Amino acid sequence: MDAVAARARALAPDMPVVCAFLELQEPTLAQAAAGLVAAGATELAVLPMFLGVGRHARDDLPRLVAELRERHPAVAFRLQTSVGEDSRVVELLAKIAVE
């Protein structure tokens, strides 16, 4: 994830990019969002770095983003679909698999 974040920063240097974690590591999503909001962010996109749609993507993230919306009503939060649902990721994984 850190490598993806670093590459995203290189592609869009004016856009703040922060990794957040649902368990076992910090910052949590709430901590990362609070830091971005404190830095002046008014829009936040949450990109789940999951290949599948399990409990975290299906249940936990929507609940956590709803809590963030309540905590930061002046901020627009957008929960994107998990990366594993993006056809470009599926295509790249398939190409890697057949090499």
NUTOR-854246 format. One record per residue (C-alpha): residue number from 1; x, y, z; residue in one letter. Coordinates in nm, 2 decimals, decimal comma. Layout:
BEGIN
ATOM   num        x        y        z   residuo
ATOM   NUM        X        Y        Z         a
...
END
This chain:
BEGIN
ATOM   num        x        y        z   residuo
ATOM     1     0,00     0,00     0,00         m
ATOM     2     0,28     0,24     0,08         d
ATOM     3     0,42     0,19    -0,27         a
ATOM     4     0,08     0,27    -0,43         v
ATOM     5     0,05     0,58    -0,21         a
ATOM     6     0,40     0,69    -0,31         a
ATOM     7     0,32     0,64    -0,68         r
ATOM     8    -0,01     0,83    -0,64         a
ATOM     9     0,18     1,12    -0,48         r
ATOM    10     0,42     1,12    -0,77         a
ATOM    11     0,13     1,12    -1,02         l
ATOM    12    -0,06     1,40    -0,84         a
ATOM    13     0,18     1,59    -0,62         p
ATOM    14    -0,08     1,85    -0,52         d
ATOM    15    -0,32     1,59    -0,38         m
ATOM    16    -0,25     1,47    -0,03         p
ATOM    17    -0,24     1,09    -0,01         v
ATOM    18    -0,25     0,90     0,32         v
ATOM    19    -0,27     0,53     0,39         c
ATOM    20    -0,52     0,42     0,66         a
ATOM    21    -0,58     0,08     0,82         f
ATOM    22    -0,88    -0,10     0,95         l
ATOM    23    -0,70    -0,31     1,20         e
ATOM    24    -0,36    -0,40     1,35         l
ATOM    25    -0,19    -0,08     1,23         q
ATOM    26    -0,22     0,30     1,25         e
ATOM    27    -0,33     0,54     1,14         p
ATOM    28    -0,69     0,43     1,15         t
ATOM    29    -0,93     0,57     0,89         l
ATOM    30    -1,07     0,81     1,15         a
ATOM    31    -0,71     0,93     1,24         q
ATOM    32    -0,61     0,97     0,88         a
ATOM    33    -0,93     1,16     0,79         a
ATOM    34    -0,89     1,39     1,10         a
ATOM    35    -0,54     1,48     0,99         g
ATOM    36    -0,65     1,56     0,64         l
ATOM    37    -0,94     1,77     0,76         v
ATOM    38    -0,72     1,95     1,00         a
ATOM    39    -0,49     2,03     0,70         a
ATOM    40    -0,79     2,18     0,52         g
ATOM    41    -0,93     1,90     0,31         a
ATOM    42    -1,29     1,95     0,22         t
ATOM    43    -1,33     1,63     0,00         e
ATOM    44    -1,19     1,29     0,08         l
ATOM    45    -1,20     0,98    -0,13         a
ATOM    46    -1,16     0,64     0,04         v
ATOM    47    -1,01     0,38    -0,19         l
ATOM    48    -1,04     0,03    -0,04         p
ATOM    49    -0,73    -0,17    -0,13         m
ATOM    50    -0,90    -0,50    -0,12         f
ATOM    51    -0,90    -0,75    -0,41         l
ATOM    52    -1,24    -0,90    -0,30         g
ATOM    53    -1,55    -0,77    -0,14         v
ATOM    54    -1,54    -0,92     0,21         g
ATOM    55    -1,68    -0,80     0,54         r
ATOM    56    -1,44    -0,50     0,56         h
ATOM    57    -1,55    -0,36     0,22         a
ATOM    58    -1,91    -0,46     0,25         r
ATOM    59    -1,99    -0,38     0,61         d
ATOM    60    -1,70    -0,21     0,80         d
ATOM    61    -1,60     0,07     0,55         l
ATOM    62    -1,95     0,20     0,48         p
ATOM    63    -2,02     0,22     0,86         r
ATOM    64    -1,68     0,40     0,92         l
ATOM    65    -1,74     0,64     0,64         v
ATOM    66    -2,09     0,72     0,77         a
ATOM    67    -1,93     0,79     1,11         e
ATOM    68    -1,68     1,02     0,94         l
ATOM    69    -1,96     1,21     0,76         r
ATOM    70    -2,13     1,27     1,10         e
ATOM    71    -1,80     1,38     1,26         r
ATOM    72    -1,70     1,61     0,98         h
ATOM    73    -2,03     1,73     0,82         p
ATOM    74    -1,85     2,00     0,61         a
ATOM    75    -1,64     1,74     0,43         v
ATOM    76    -1,76     1,54     0,13         a
ATOM    77    -1,66     1,18     0,17         f
ATOM    78    -1,66     0,94    -0,13         r
ATOM    79    -1,62     0,57    -0,07         l
ATOM    80    -1,49     0,42    -0,39         q
ATOM    81    -1,53     0,05    -0,49         t
ATOM    82    -1,25    -0,19    -0,39         s
ATOM    83    -0,96    -0,20    -0,63         v
ATOM    84    -1,03    -0,56    -0,70         g
ATOM    85    -1,36    -0,46    -0,86         e
ATOM    86    -1,18    -0,24    -1,11         d
ATOM    87    -1,15    -0,40    -1,45         s
ATOM    88    -0,81    -0,25    -1,50         r
ATOM    89    -0,68    -0,43    -1,19         v
ATOM    90    -0,84    -0,75    -1,29         v
ATOM    91    -0,68    -0,73    -1,64         e
ATOM    92    -0,34    -0,65    -1,49         l
ATOM    93    -0,36    -0,94    -1,25         l
ATOM    94    -0,47    -1,18    -1,53         a
ATOM    95    -0,17    -1,06    -1,74         k
ATOM    96     0,07    -1,12    -1,45         i
ATOM    97    -0,08    -1,47    -1,39         a
ATOM    98    -0,03    -1,59    -1,74         v
ATOM    99     0,33    -1,47    -1,77         e
END
